Structures are given as C-alpha cells and as structure tokens.
Amino acid sequence: MQQVGILPRPVYTSQSDAHVRPRHIENTDPRFQHKTKFKPGEGIQAFADEIYHHPNVVVYQQLQDRRYVYEVEDLGRITGAQHTATRSKLAFGGKVVVEPHTGEVVTEYPI
C-alpha cells in the first residue's frame, strides 16, 4: 500500500456532484432507490477530505480503470444507510473513488 501523502487528493467537482447527488444524496429518482444514501449533512468535499485524511483509511487501485479507492469502515458516527431490495442497514463509514491523475471524485457513498 502506498502512503496517502503521495496519492491524489480528492477534488469534488460539478461532474462529481452530477453523479453523486442523484444517487447518494437525494432520494427523488426511482432508478437510484437501491443506492446507499448519505445522512443529511454528509457527503460532498468535506466527506472526501475526511476519508482521505483518516488514520485508518484503506487505499487501493482498481485494476480495470486505475482509479484510486479510499475507504474507511467506521468514522464513529452514522454516515447514511445501505439499501437493498428487502432491508436497510445503517452505514458508519464511507468510500471515495477518484481519478488517478487529477483526483477528481468519480463517486462517494456511505458504507
């Protein structure tokens, strides 16, 4: 695993928001009802920064597109809910996926 200091810092852009907001923040599009949802006040740039700088962050690179994934299982609070077809489960951590060269946030969601 590489040190976080040399990995791209997450940058939440308008493109990031166009992907994240309808899937993981708002609950208005029926196509995304099954997606994990952030608790109000969670998500966006501050969430990406918190995950990136967390002492327990796990970092790996996806093989197919080389994007970096920053993941923290437990932030010590409820960050949202994970939804399936049959139940919901509270989420306490989060995941942020970024482009390898720019750090642009591709997606982020509670886990």
Residue pairs with C-beta under 8 A, 6 or more apart in sequence:
1 58
1 59
1 60
2 59
4 52
4 53
4 57
4 59
4 70
7 59
7 68
7 70
8 68
8 98
8 99
8 100
8 101
8 102
8 103
9 49
9 52
9 103
10 45
10 48
10 49
10 51
10 52
10 70
10 96
10 98
10 103
10 105
10 108
11 45
11 98
11 102
11 103
11 104
11 105
12 20
12 44
12 45
12 48
12 105
12 108
13 104
13 105
15 104
16 104
16 105
16 106
16 107
16 108
17 44
19 106
19 107
20 43
20 44
20 105
20 107
20 108
20 109
22 28
22 29
22 32
23 29
23 32
23 35
23 107
23 109
24 32
24 35
24 36
24 37
24 38
24 43
24 80
24 107
24 108
24 109
24 110
25 37
25 38
25 43
27 33
27 37
33 83
34 83
34 84
34 85
35 83
35 109
36 80
36 81
36 82
36 83
36 91
36 109
36 110
36 111
37 80
37 81
37 83
37 110
38 47
38 79
38 80
38 109
38 110
39 78
39 79
39 80
39 81
39 110
42 79
42 80
42 94
42 110
43 108
47 79
47 94
47 96
47 108
48 70
48 96
48 98
48 105
48 108
50 75
50 94
51 57
51 70
51 71
51 72
51 94
51 95
51 96
51 108
52 70
52 96
54 72
54 75
56 72
56 73
56 74
57 70
57 71
57 72
58 70
58 71
58 72
58 73
59 68
59 69
59 70
59 71
60 68
60 69
60 71
61 67
61 68
61 69
61 100
62 68
62 69
62 97
66 100
67 97
67 98
67 99
67 100
67 106
68 97
68 98
68 100
69 95
69 96
69 97
70 95
70 96
70 97
70 98
71 93
71 94
71 95
71 96
71 111
72 93
72 94
73 92
73 93
73 111
74 92
74 93
75 92
75 93
75 94
76 92
77 92
78 90
78 91
78 92
79 91
79 92
79 93
79 94
79 110
79 111
80 90
80 91
80 109
80 110
81 88
81 89
81 90
81 91
81 110
82 88
82 89
82 90
82 91
82 110
82 111
91 110
91 111
92 110
93 110
93 111
94 108
94 109
94 110
94 111
95 108
95 109
95 111
96 105
96 107
96 108
97 105
97 106
97 107
97 108
98 104
98 105
98 106
99 106
